[in-house]
Amino acid sequence: MKYTARKFNQESYDANDWYAKSLFIEFIKDNGHHLISEVETYNHDIITMKDGVTYFFELEVKRNYPFTNQESYRFDTVSFLGRKKRLHLIQPFYYVIICKETEWFVMCESNVIFKDEYIEELTINTTDRKGKDQMYRVPKDKCKFYNIKSNGSNNI
């Protein structure tokens, strides 16, 4: 495998999947969406409908880099996992990264993310992943930042 950091990590999945889904489902329902699917299919994490439009979401949880808005996000770019491009090829989606410490999230459309100009190959060395990986580093001003606890005050 060229990108060894992409190896599935069951422990990380167990710790983060339901946490992310439960928070985001509550948020998205408060913002007028109707849940269509949250079932694990190894494709998009959540599918909703709002005003006759179907939305697809992919969720991720990050920790150790707390933020509460675009200004407090400490990097100039937001890093999105290259392995998620396969989902974009199935159906464009909204990529959501939830901050574990603050329960804010940053979101970007996959049509914006998966462009050659944003590709970067990295060596990953975290407690969950090690090895080479491909990331898409998107300028943070092309992303939107939300407070999960905002109770329906966002237009998604």
C-alpha positions as protocol buffer text, in pm:
chain_id: "A"
residue {
  index: 1
  type: MET
  ca { x: 0 y: 0 z: 0 }
}
residue {
  index: 2
  type: LYS
  ca { x: 146 y: 333 z: -109 }
}
residue {
  index: 3
  type: TYR
  ca { x: -26 y: 529 z: 168 }
}
residue {
  index: 4
  type: THR
  ca { x: 29 y: 322 z: 480 }
}
residue {
  index: 5
  type: ALA
  ca { x: -134 y: 578 z: 710 }
}
residue {
  index: 6
  type: ARG
  ca { x: -468 y: 493 z: 548 }
}
residue {
  index: 7
  type: LYS
  ca { x: -491 y: 158 z: 722 }
}
residue {
  index: 8
  type: PHE
  ca { x: -826 y: 124 z: 900 }
}
residue {
  index: 9
  type: ASN
  ca { x: -804 y: 183 z: 1275 }
}
residue {
  index: 10
  type: GLN
  ca { x: -1089 y: 8 z: 1458 }
}
residue {
  index: 11
  type: GLU
  ca { x: -1008 y: 172 z: 1792 }
}
residue {
  index: 12
  type: SER
  ca { x: -1030 y: 521 z: 1640 }
}
residue {
  index: 13
  type: TYR
  ca { x: -1352 y: 429 z: 1461 }
}
residue {
  index: 14
  type: ASP
  ca { x: -1508 y: 294 z: 1782 }
}
residue {
  index: 15
  type: ALA
  ca { x: -1411 y: 606 z: 1976 }
}
residue {
  index: 16
  type: ASN
  ca { x: -1529 y: 859 z: 1718 }
}
residue {
  index: 17
  type: ASP
  ca { x: -1799 y: 728 z: 1483 }
}
residue {
  index: 18
  type: TRP
  ca { x: -2106 y: 738 z: 1706 }
}
residue {
  index: 19
  type: TYR
  ca { x: -1978 y: 1045 z: 1893 }
}
residue {
  index: 20
  type: ALA
  ca { x: -1956 y: 1241 z: 1566 }
}
residue {
  index: 21
  type: LYS
  ca { x: -2283 y: 1108 z: 1425 }
}
residue {
  index: 22
  type: SER
  ca { x: -2487 y: 1178 z: 1738 }
}
residue {
  index: 23
  type: LEU
  ca { x: -2361 y: 1538 z: 1765 }
}
residue {
  index: 24
  type: PHE
  ca { x: -2400 y: 1613 z: 1398 }
}
residue {
  index: 25
  type: ILE
  ca { x: -2742 y: 1450 z: 1362 }
}
residue {
  index: 26
  type: GLU
  ca { x: -2878 y: 1667 z: 1642 }
}
residue {
  index: 27
  type: PHE
  ca { x: -2726 y: 1976 z: 1478 }
}
residue {
  index: 28
  type: ILE
  ca { x: -2852 y: 1898 z: 1129 }
}
residue {
  index: 29
  type: LYS
  ca { x: -3205 y: 1821 z: 1251 }
}
residue {
  index: 30
  type: ASP
  ca { x: -3209 y: 2155 z: 1438 }
}
residue {
  index: 31
  type: ASN
  ca { x: -3126 y: 2313 z: 1101 }
}
residue {
  index: 32
  type: GLY
  ca { x: -3428 y: 2168 z: 921 }
}
residue {
  index: 33
  type: HIS
  ca { x: -3286 y: 1848 z: 774 }
}
residue {
  index: 34
  type: HIS
  ca { x: -3467 y: 1513 z: 781 }
}
residue {
  index: 35
  type: LEU
  ca { x: -3243 y: 1214 z: 843 }
}
residue {
  index: 36
  type: ILE
  ca { x: -3249 y: 957 z: 563 }
}
residue {
  index: 37
  type: SER
  ca { x: -2957 y: 736 z: 667 }
}
residue {
  index: 38
  type: GLU
  ca { x: -2691 y: 705 z: 933 }
}
residue {
  index: 39
  type: VAL
  ca { x: -2630 y: 334 z: 875 }
}
residue {
  index: 40
  type: GLU
  ca { x: -2269 y: 227 z: 828 }
}
residue {
  index: 41
  type: THR
  ca { x: -2223 y: 136 z: 462 }
}
residue {
  index: 42
  type: TYR
  ca { x: -1856 y: 240 z: 426 }
}
residue {
  index: 43
  type: ASN
  ca { x: -1982 y: 518 z: 203 }
}
residue {
  index: 44
  type: HIS
  ca { x: -2117 y: 854 z: 323 }
}
residue {
  index: 45
  type: ASP
  ca { x: -2174 y: 873 z: 700 }
}
residue {
  index: 46
  type: ILE
  ca { x: -2502 y: 1064 z: 695 }
}
residue {
  index: 47
  type: ILE
  ca { x: -2762 y: 1134 z: 429 }
}
residue {
  index: 48
  type: THR
  ca { x: -3034 y: 1396 z: 486 }
}
residue {
  index: 49
  type: MET
  ca { x: -3301 y: 1583 z: 296 }
}
residue {
  index: 50
  type: LYS
  ca { x: -3401 y: 1945 z: 328 }
}
residue {
  index: 51
  type: ASP
  ca { x: -3643 y: 2135 z: 104 }
}
residue {
  index: 52
  type: GLY
  ca { x: -3645 y: 1847 z: -146 }
}
residue {
  index: 53
  type: VAL
  ca { x: -3265 y: 1839 z: -179 }
}
residue {
  index: 54
  type: THR
  ca { x: -3060 y: 1535 z: -68 }
}
residue {
  index: 55
  type: TYR
  ca { x: -2738 y: 1607 z: 123 }
}
residue {
  index: 56
  type: PHE
  ca { x: -2448 y: 1371 z: 186 }
}
residue {
  index: 57
  type: PHE
  ca { x: -2204 y: 1419 z: 475 }
}
residue {
  index: 58
  type: GLU
  ca { x: -1875 y: 1260 z: 576 }
}
residue {
  index: 59
  type: LEU
  ca { x: -1768 y: 1312 z: 938 }
}
residue {
  index: 60
  type: GLU
  ca { x: -1429 y: 1317 z: 1104 }
}
residue {
  index: 61
  type: VAL
  ca { x: -1318 y: 1403 z: 1458 }
}
residue {
  index: 62
  type: LYS
  ca { x: -999 y: 1594 z: 1538 }
}
residue {
  index: 63
  type: ARG
  ca { x: -848 y: 1659 z: 1877 }
}
residue {
  index: 64
  type: ASN
  ca { x: -551 y: 1851 z: 2016 }
}
residue {
  index: 65
  type: TYR
  ca { x: -615 y: 2154 z: 1792 }
}
residue {
  index: 66
  type: PRO
  ca { x: -913 y: 2334 z: 1950 }
}
residue {
  index: 67
  type: PHE
  ca { x: -1094 y: 2608 z: 1759 }
}
residue {
  index: 68
  type: THR
  ca { x: -1414 y: 2807 z: 1802 }
}
residue {
  index: 69
  type: ASN
  ca { x: -1425 y: 2992 z: 1469 }
}
residue {
  index: 70
  type: GLN
  ca { x: -1219 y: 3062 z: 1157 }
}
residue {
  index: 71
  type: GLU
  ca { x: -997 y: 3311 z: 1338 }
}
residue {
  index: 72
  type: SER
  ca { x: -906 y: 3069 z: 1617 }
}
residue {
  index: 73
  type: TYR
  ca { x: -830 y: 2787 z: 1372 }
}
residue {
  index: 74
  type: ARG
  ca { x: -452 y: 2789 z: 1402 }
}
residue {
  index: 75
  type: PHE
  ca { x: -363 y: 2684 z: 1048 }
}
residue {
  index: 76
  type: ASP
  ca { x: -401 y: 2866 z: 716 }
}
residue {
  index: 77
  type: THR
  ca { x: -538 y: 2550 z: 554 }
}
residue {
  index: 78
  type: VAL
  ca { x: -775 y: 2272 z: 656 }
}
residue {
  index: 79
  type: SER
  ca { x: -644 y: 1919 z: 588 }
}
residue {
  index: 80
  type: PHE
  ca { x: -888 y: 1671 z: 436 }
}
residue {
  index: 81
  type: LEU
  ca { x: -806 y: 1301 z: 394 }
}
residue {
  index: 82
  type: GLY
  ca { x: -720 y: 1199 z: 40 }
}
residue {
  index: 83
  type: ARG
  ca { x: -877 y: 858 z: 87 }
}
residue {
  index: 84
  type: LYS
  ca { x: -1220 y: 1025 z: 100 }
}
residue {
  index: 85
  type: LYS
  ca { x: -1194 y: 1123 z: -266 }
}
residue {
  index: 86
  type: ARG
  ca { x: -1348 y: 785 z: -354 }
}
residue {
  index: 87
  type: LEU
  ca { x: -1670 y: 906 z: -185 }
}
residue {
  index: 88
  type: HIS
  ca { x: -1664 y: 1225 z: -391 }
}
residue {
  index: 89
  type: LEU
  ca { x: -1647 y: 1013 z: -706 }
}
residue {
  index: 90
  type: ILE
  ca { x: -1958 y: 823 z: -590 }
}
residue {
  index: 91
  type: GLN
  ca { x: -2150 y: 1136 z: -484 }
}
residue {
  index: 92
  type: PRO
  ca { x: -2023 y: 1486 z: -395 }
}
residue {
  index: 93
  type: PHE
  ca { x: -2068 y: 1557 z: -25 }
}
residue {
  index: 94
  type: TYR
  ca { x: -2001 y: 1791 z: 264 }
}
residue {
  index: 95
  type: TYR
  ca { x: -1686 y: 1700 z: 457 }
}
residue {
  index: 96
  type: VAL
  ca { x: -1725 y: 1783 z: 827 }
}
residue {
  index: 97
  type: ILE
  ca { x: -1438 y: 1790 z: 1078 }
}
residue {
  index: 98
  type: ILE
  ca { x: -1559 y: 1812 z: 1439 }
}
residue {
  index: 99
  type: CYS
  ca { x: -1331 y: 1953 z: 1708 }
}
residue {
  index: 100
  type: LYS
  ca { x: -1344 y: 1716 z: 2005 }
}
residue {
  index: 101
  type: GLU
  ca { x: -1255 y: 1983 z: 2261 }
}
residue {
  index: 102
  type: THR
  ca { x: -1497 y: 2259 z: 2157 }
}
residue {
  index: 103
  type: GLU
  ca { x: -1768 y: 2081 z: 1954 }
}
residue {
  index: 104
  type: TRP
  ca { x: -1731 y: 2334 z: 1675 }
}
residue {
  index: 105
  type: PHE
  ca { x: -1683 y: 2202 z: 1325 }
}
residue {
  index: 106
  type: VAL
  ca { x: -1534 y: 2308 z: 996 }
}
residue {
  index: 107
  type: MET
  ca { x: -1709 y: 2205 z: 675 }
}
residue {
  index: 108
  type: CYS
  ca { x: -1629 y: 2218 z: 306 }
}
residue {
  index: 109
  type: GLU
  ca { x: -1792 y: 2080 z: -7 }
}
residue {
  index: 110
  type: SER
  ca { x: -1603 y: 1796 z: -172 }
}
residue {
  index: 111
  type: ASN
  ca { x: -1623 y: 1981 z: -506 }
}
residue {
  index: 112
  type: VAL
  ca { x: -1400 y: 2247 z: -351 }
}
residue {
  index: 113
  type: ILE
  ca { x: -1166 y: 2006 z: -169 }
}
residue {
  index: 114
  type: PHE
  ca { x: -1062 y: 1749 z: -426 }
}
residue {
  index: 115
  type: LYS
  ca { x: -862 y: 1966 z: -665 }
}
residue {
  index: 116
  type: ASP
  ca { x: -507 y: 1893 z: -776 }
}
residue {
  index: 117
  type: GLU
  ca { x: -390 y: 2234 z: -653 }
}
residue {
  index: 118
  type: TYR
  ca { x: -458 y: 2126 z: -292 }
}
residue {
  index: 119
  type: ILE
  ca { x: -285 y: 1784 z: -293 }
}
residue {
  index: 120
  type: GLU
  ca { x: 4 y: 1731 z: -55 }
}
residue {
  index: 121
  type: GLU
  ca { x: 182 y: 1410 z: 41 }
}
residue {
  index: 122
  type: LEU
  ca { x: 271 y: 1392 z: 409 }
}
residue {
  index: 123
  type: THR
  ca { x: 433 y: 1163 z: 658 }
}
residue {
  index: 124
  type: ILE
  ca { x: 185 y: 1106 z: 940 }
}
residue {
  index: 125
  type: ASN
  ca { x: 304 y: 1027 z: 1292 }
}
residue {
  index: 126
  type: THR
  ca { x: 13 y: 1036 z: 1536 }
}
residue {
  index: 127
  type: THR
  ca { x: -111 y: 794 z: 1801 }
}
residue {
  index: 128
  type: ASP
  ca { x: -374 y: 665 z: 1552 }
}
residue {
  index: 129
  type: ARG
  ca { x: -182 y: 667 z: 1224 }
}
residue {
  index: 130
  type: LYS
  ca { x: 173 y: 639 z: 1096 }
}
residue {
  index: 131
  type: GLY
  ca { x: 322 y: 648 z: 747 }
}
residue {
  index: 132
  type: LYS
  ca { x: 267 y: 827 z: 419 }
}
residue {
  index: 133
  type: ASP
  ca { x: -67 y: 974 z: 322 }
}
residue {
  index: 134
  type: GLN
  ca { x: -215 y: 1213 z: 71 }
}
residue {
  index: 135
  type: MET
  ca { x: -408 y: 1511 z: 202 }
}
residue {
  index: 136
  type: TYR
  ca { x: -594 y: 1797 z: 43 }
}
residue {
  index: 137
  type: ARG
  ca { x: -503 y: 2125 z: 212 }
}
residue {
  index: 138
  type: VAL
  ca { x: -774 y: 2380 z: 144 }
}
residue {
  index: 139
  type: PRO
  ca { x: -741 y: 2747 z: 247 }
}
residue {
  index: 140
  type: LYS
  ca { x: -955 y: 2795 z: 555 }
}
residue {
  index: 141
  type: ASP
  ca { x: -1140 y: 3088 z: 399 }
}
residue {
  index: 142
  type: LYS
  ca { x: -1297 y: 2840 z: 153 }
}
residue {
  index: 143
  type: CYS
  ca { x: -1446 y: 2648 z: 449 }
}
residue {
  index: 144
  type: LYS
  ca { x: -1730 y: 2729 z: 688 }
}
residue {
  index: 145
  type: PHE
  ca { x: -1711 y: 2710 z: 1066 }
}
residue {
  index: 146
  type: TYR
  ca { x: -2009 y: 2622 z: 1286 }
}
residue {
  index: 147
  type: ASN
  ca { x: -2094 y: 2578 z: 1653 }
}
residue {
  index: 148
  type: ILE
  ca { x: -2275 y: 2244 z: 1699 }
}
residue {
  index: 149
  type: LYS
  ca { x: -2465 y: 2390 z: 1995 }
}
residue {
  index: 150
  type: SER
  ca { x: -2606 y: 2682 z: 1792 }
}
residue {
  index: 151
  type: ASN
  ca { x: -2961 y: 2537 z: 1794 }
}
residue {
  index: 152
  type: GLY
  ca { x: -3084 y: 2596 z: 1441 }
}
residue {
  index: 153
  type: SER
  ca { x: -2931 y: 2935 z: 1376 }
}
residue {
  index: 154
  type: ASN
  ca { x: -2728 y: 2814 z: 1076 }
}
residue {
  index: 155
  type: ASN
  ca { x: -2834 y: 2774 z: 717 }
}
residue {
  index: 156
  type: ILE
  ca { x: -2696 y: 2444 z: 594 }
}
